[in-house]
Amino acid sequence: MGRRRTRRTWVALAVQFSPWSCRVVGGFSRSRRPMMIVSAWVRRLARPTGASVRYITPFLAGKKAEWEKSPLHDETSPEYRAELEALVAQYDKEQSEKKVKQQKEPPMRRTGIIALKVGMMGMYDASGEKHPVTLLHVDNCHVLQVKSEPNSRGLVGIQIGAGHRKPKNCPKSMIGHAAKAGLEPHRKLVEFPVHPSATLPTGTQLNVTHFVAGQLIDIQGITNGKGFAGAMKRWGFKGQRATHGTSISHRSLGSTGNRQDPGRTWKGKKMAGHMGCKKRTQQCVKILRIDPERNLIYVRGSIPGRKGNWVTIRDAVRRPKQLAGLPIPTNAPESLTAGETFAPTQFFDEFAPKVSTSG
């Protein structure tokens, strides 16, 4: 028996007309299958209706219709037009005042500082319990630039530099940038968003007494690089079976997507690749000890980065209430040589001052 062939014909076509556009709603064949619609079909099917010259043909050709070429004739009087303009101006003024009232006060933000990760050690508290701590060294930290233009949140930018760098190894642009503040070139530059009332003059030196022992801080650094890693190490995948037919794919990730639909691998799919060397932030890290004499900060636990890496330290964003007990914008210069300060729980280590037991 021969194969029956069905001739596709148009049985339904809906076209919406409006003074602005002509849009085809849908079309189906006799077999109820949607058919592709092209401009030639729309022009040929709509021409018998008499509307192609006025709407469809200009729309398909990208030209303006007749009614768009001739603007409307305004017959309003000058007095009525002036009254309308006054009403529009009053409305715009009310909306602008309302927008100003809705703007929130920018959050109080102090500047942060740049420190060098020295390493880790152990400290014992009064009860004899050992705590892991990380030492951070603040070296030659100064204010290089203050940007007066606020961002969308109402905060201004303040640029901080840290470390030492020989002028012969610096570009002239860096030397000139530091010379404007009366300083030498720095090794590391970071910009912090701060409240307009917490800005500092250019050239101000920042010390470890910018923070207080016992407060919580956020530390941002670059994680350790692990090189090219598989899916099991990089993302913690389970992997494939060790036996039962699995061959040379025990540590592979498996399927990466479907077949024809969507016919590709989604962006962001967890696969093998470079691991580490990412900017990460450790939030709410507690300061256990401040040593202004050596410019050292002792924080509890580990932080991102290797020994000798630069990290940025600032007040914990999740603890805004602790700003009430902190110096704003920073500590006074005469307090930079103050003695060591500890957290409420006394800690002891080989660098701690000797406590007299006499009397």
C-alpha positions in Angstrom: 0.0 0.0 0.0 1.2 3.4 -0.9 1.9 6.0 1.8 -0.9 8.5 2.2 0.4 12.0 1.8 -1.3 14.9 3.6 -1.3 18.3 2.0 -0.6 21.0 4.5 -3.0 24.0 4.1 -3.7 27.0 6.3 -6.8 26.6 8.4 -6.3 29.2 11.0 -4.4 32.5 11.0 -5.1 35.3 13.4 -3.5 38.7 12.9 -3.8 41.6 15.4 -3.9 45.1 13.9 -3.2 48.2 15.8 -1.9 51.7 14.9 1.5 50.7 16.2 2.2 47.2 15.0 0.9 44.1 13.2 1.5 40.8 15.1 0.8 37.3 14.0 -0.8 35.3 16.9 -0.6 31.8 15.5 -1.1 29.5 12.5 -1.7 25.7 12.3 -1.9 23.2 9.5 -4.5 20.6 8.9 -2.6 18.1 11.0 -2.6 20.6 13.9 1.1 21.1 13.7 2.5 24.6 14.1 4.0 26.0 10.9 6.8 28.5 10.5 5.6 32.0 9.6 7.7 34.2 7.4 7.2 37.8 6.2 6.2 36.7 2.7 3.3 34.5 3.9 2.0 37.3 6.1 2.1 39.8 3.3 0.4 37.5 0.9 -2.4 36.4 3.3 -3.1 39.9 4.6 -3.1 41.8 1.3 -6.7 40.7 0.4 -8.0 42.3 3.7 -7.0 45.7 2.4 -4.8 46.5 5.4 -1.4 45.6 4.0 -0.8 49.0 2.4 -1.6 50.8 5.6 -0.2 48.6 8.4 1.5 45.4 7.4 3.7 46.5 4.5 5.3 49.4 6.3 5.8 47.2 9.4 7.6 44.5 7.4 9.6 47.0 5.4 10.7 48.9 8.5 9.1 52.2 7.4 6.8 54.6 9.2 3.1 54.5 8.4 1.2 57.5 7.0 -0.3 58.4 10.4 3.2 58.5 11.9 4.5 60.9 9.3 1.9 63.6 10.0 2.0 64.8 13.7 -1.2 65.7 15.5 -2.4 69.3 15.4 -2.3 70.9 18.8 -5.2 73.3 19.3 -4.7 74.0 23.0 -4.5 77.6 24.1 -1.3 79.1 25.5 -3.0 79.6 28.9 -4.1 76.0 29.2 -0.6 74.8 28.1 1.1 76.9 30.8 -1.3 75.5 33.4 -0.4 72.0 32.4 3.3 72.7 32.5 2.9 74.2 36.0 1.1 71.0 37.2 3.8 68.8 35.7 6.6 70.8 37.3 4.8 70.6 40.7 4.4 66.8 40.3 8.1 66.4 39.5 9.1 68.5 42.5 6.9 66.4 44.8 8.4 63.1 43.4 11.9 64.4 43.8 11.3 65.4 47.4 9.7 62.0 48.1 12.7 60.3 46.7 15.1 62.3 48.9 13.1 61.3 52.0 13.2 57.7 51.0 17.0 57.6 50.8 18.5 55.9 53.8 21.4 57.3 55.8 24.6 55.5 54.7 25.8 52.8 57.1 28.6 53.7 59.5 31.8 52.2 58.0 35.3 52.7 59.2 38.3 52.2 57.0 40.2 48.9 57.1 43.9 48.2 57.2 46.3 45.9 55.2 48.3 43.3 57.1 50.8 40.6 56.3 50.1 37.0 57.4 53.0 35.9 59.6 51.9 32.4 60.6 50.1 30.4 63.3 50.9 29.5 66.8 49.2 28.4 70.0 48.1 30.4 73.0 46.9 29.2 76.4 44.1 30.8 78.4 43.9 31.1 82.2 42.3 27.6 82.5 45.1 26.0 80.5 43.1 25.4 77.3 45.1 25.9 74.1 43.7 28.0 71.2 45.1 28.3 67.7 45.8 31.8 66.7 47.1 33.6 63.5 49.6 36.5 63.7 49.0 39.5 61.4 51.7 42.2 61.0 50.7 45.7 60.0 53.7 47.3 58.2 53.9 50.9 57.0 50.1 51.4 56.5 49.1 54.9 55.4 46.2 56.8 53.7 47.2 57.6 50.1 44.0 59.1 48.6 40.5 60.1 49.6 37.7 60.1 47.0 35.0 62.6 47.7 32.5 61.3 45.1 30.0 59.0 47.0 28.7 55.7 45.5 25.1 54.6 45.3 25.0 53.8 49.0 26.5 57.2 50.0 29.9 55.9 51.0 33.2 57.4 49.8 36.4 55.6 48.9 39.6 55.8 50.8 42.8 54.3 49.4 45.2 52.6 51.9 48.8 51.5 51.1 51.0 49.1 53.0 54.5 47.7 52.8 57.7 49.0 51.4 58.8 49.2 47.8 62.0 50.6 46.3 61.5 53.6 44.0 63.8 52.1 41.4 61.5 49.1 41.0 58.3 51.2 40.7 56.7 52.9 37.7 56.8 56.7 37.6 53.0 56.9 38.0 53.2 55.0 41.3 56.0 57.2 42.6 54.1 60.4 41.7 50.9 59.0 43.2 52.6 58.4 46.5 54.5 61.7 46.3 51.2 63.6 46.3 50.6 62.3 49.9 54.2 63.0 50.9 55.0 59.2 51.1 57.2 56.6 49.5 55.7 53.9 47.2 53.9 51.1 48.9 53.8 47.4 48.1 50.0 46.9 48.4 47.1 49.3 47.6 43.5 48.6 48.6 40.4 50.9 48.5 37.8 50.7 51.3 34.3 52.3 51.2 33.8 54.4 54.4 31.2 56.8 55.8 31.8 60.5 54.9 32.3 61.3 58.6 34.9 58.5 59.0 37.4 59.7 56.4 41.0 60.4 57.3 43.5 63.1 56.0 46.0 62.0 53.3 49.2 60.7 54.8 47.6 59.5 58.1 49.4 56.4 59.5 47.2 53.5 60.7 48.3 51.2 63.5 47.0 48.0 65.1 45.2 50.1 67.7 42.7 50.9 65.0 41.0 47.8 66.4 40.3 46.7 69.9 41.0 43.3 71.5 37.9 41.2 71.7 36.1 42.7 68.7 35.1 40.7 65.6 36.6 41.5 62.2 36.3 40.3 58.6 39.6 39.1 57.0 39.8 38.8 53.2 42.7 37.0 51.4 43.7 34.8 48.5 43.3 31.1 49.2 46.1 28.6 48.7 46.5 27.4 45.1 46.0 23.6 44.5 46.7 23.5 40.8 44.5 21.4 38.4 42.2 19.2 40.5 39.6 16.6 39.6 35.9 16.8 40.4 36.3 14.6 43.5 38.9 16.8 45.2 37.6 20.1 43.9 33.8 19.7 44.6 33.7 16.6 46.8 32.0 14.3 44.2 31.5 10.7 45.2 33.0 9.2 42.1 32.2 6.0 40.3 32.3 2.4 41.4 35.5 0.6 42.1 34.3 -2.7 40.4 31.3 -4.1 38.6 32.2 -3.0 35.2 33.7 0.4 35.9 36.8 0.8 33.8 39.3 3.8 34.0 36.6 6.1 35.2 36.6 5.6 38.9 37.2 9.2 39.7 35.4 10.8 36.8 32.4 13.2 37.5 29.9 11.3 35.3 27.3 12.9 33.0 27.6 16.7 32.3 24.1 17.2 30.9 21.3 15.8 28.8 21.3 14.9 25.1 19.3 16.8 22.5 17.5 19.0 25.0 19.3 21.3 25.9 22.1 19.9 23.7 24.8 21.6 25.6 26.5 21.8 29.0 25.1 24.5 31.4 27.3 27.3 32.5 28.7 26.8 35.9 28.7 23.0 35.8 31.0 21.6 38.4 33.9 20.0 36.6 37.6 19.4 36.9 39.7 22.6 36.7 42.0 25.0 38.6 41.5 24.9 42.3 42.3 27.6 44.8 43.8 31.1 44.3 40.3 32.6 44.9 39.5 35.7 46.9 37.6 34.6 50.1 36.5 36.4 53.2 36.6 34.9 56.7 33.8 36.7 58.7 33.5 37.4 62.4 37.0 36.5 63.4 37.8 37.4 67.0 40.8 39.5 68.0 42.5 37.9 71.0 45.5 40.2 71.4 46.8 43.6 70.2 50.6 44.3 70.3 51.3 47.9 69.3 55.0 47.6 70.0 55.5 45.0 67.3 52.4 46.0 65.2 50.9 42.5 65.6 47.3 41.3 65.8 46.5 37.9 67.2 43.2 36.5 65.8 41.5 33.2 66.7 41.7 30.3 64.2 43.0 30.2 60.6 42.5 32.7 57.8 42.7 32.4 54.0 46.2 32.6 52.4 49.7 31.3 52.9 52.5 32.8 55.0 53.6 36.1 53.6 50.4 36.9 51.8 48.6 40.2 52.1 45.2 40.3 53.7 42.7 43.1 54.4 41.1 43.6 57.8 38.0 45.6 58.6 35.2 45.7 61.1 32.7 42.8 60.9 29.8 43.7 58.7 27.4 41.4 60.6 28.1 43.1 63.9 27.3 46.8 63.4 26.5 47.4 67.1 30.1 46.9 68.1 31.0 50.2 66.4 29.8 52.0 69.5 32.9 51.0 71.4 35.4 51.6 68.6 37.4 54.8 67.9 35.9 56.7 64.9 37.5 57.3 62.5 40.6 55.8 64.1 42.6 55.8 67.3 44.3 59.0 68.4 48.1 59.4 67.6 49.1 59.6 71.2 47.6 56.1 71.9 49.7 54.4 69.2 52.4 53.6 71.8 50.0 52.2 74.4 50.7 48.9 76.1 49.5 45.5 75.0 45.8 44.8 75.2 44.1 41.4 75.5 40.7 40.0 75.1 38.5 39.7 78.2 39.9 36.2 78.8 43.6 36.5 79.7 45.9 34.6 77.4 49.5 33.6 77.9 52.3 32.8 75.5 56.1 33.2 75.2 55.7 36.8 74.0 53.3 37.9 76.8 54.5 40.3 79.5 55.7 38.8 82.7 53.2 38.9 85.5 54.6 39.5 89.0 53.5 37.0 91.6 55.0 38.8 94.7 52.9 40.2 97.4 
